[in-house]
Amino acid sequence: MHRPRTNNPGAPDDDAVSHSDISQAPEEILAYWTPERMAEAKPREVRLPEPTASPDADTGPDAGTEKG
């Protein structure tokens, strides 16, 4: 069951998730994916959000060591 987001209903959905309503039986879906179709299938492009680093975090290779 789909439930609407309640944390901030007026905000744009920057981290949207795609979905579709399935009107086919599982057997029909499995029958569609023949070996030929599977061989020709291309993976969907997945774009993850860029990680944000805190300005005071020092996570480089020399973090926690003093030079000199």
N, C-alpha and C positions, 0 to 999 in steps of 0.2 A: 504494500500500500504506500502510495506517495504522500508525503506530508510536506507542506510548504515550510520554508525557512522562517523561523520566528525570531532570530537574533537581531535582525535589522531589516524589516520587510521593505523599506523604502530605498535601500542602498542598491547600486548596480551589482550584478552577480559576476564579479571578476573571476571567481574560481568555479565557473560553471562546469557541470558534469552533463555529458550528453547521454540520452537514453531514448529508447523507442518502445512503443507499445507493440507487443508481439501478438499477432492474431493467428499464428500458425501453431500446430501441435509440435512438440519436440521431435517426433518422428519425421515430420515434413522438413524441419530445419536440417536434421541429420541427412536426409535423403538429398537435399539440395547440394550439400558439400561433398561432391564427388571427388575422387582423387585428382581428376583433371582441374577442377576448380580450386582445390587446395594448392596444387602446384603453381597455379597462376596467381594466387592471392598475394597481395602486398600488405605488409604491416601498416597499421594506422600510425600516422605521425603523432607523437606524444610530446607536448611542450610543457615542461615543468616550470613553475615560477622560479625566478632567480633568488638564490639565498641572500638574505640580508645579514650582514655582519655588524655587530655592535661596534661603535667607534673606539671603545676602550679595550676591546678584546685583542690580544696579541696571540695569534695562533700560527705564526710562521714557523719555519724549521728551527729557528734559534730562540723560540719562546722560552722564557724562564732561565736563560743563560746570559751571562755578561761577557761582552767582548773586551779584550784589552789586555 
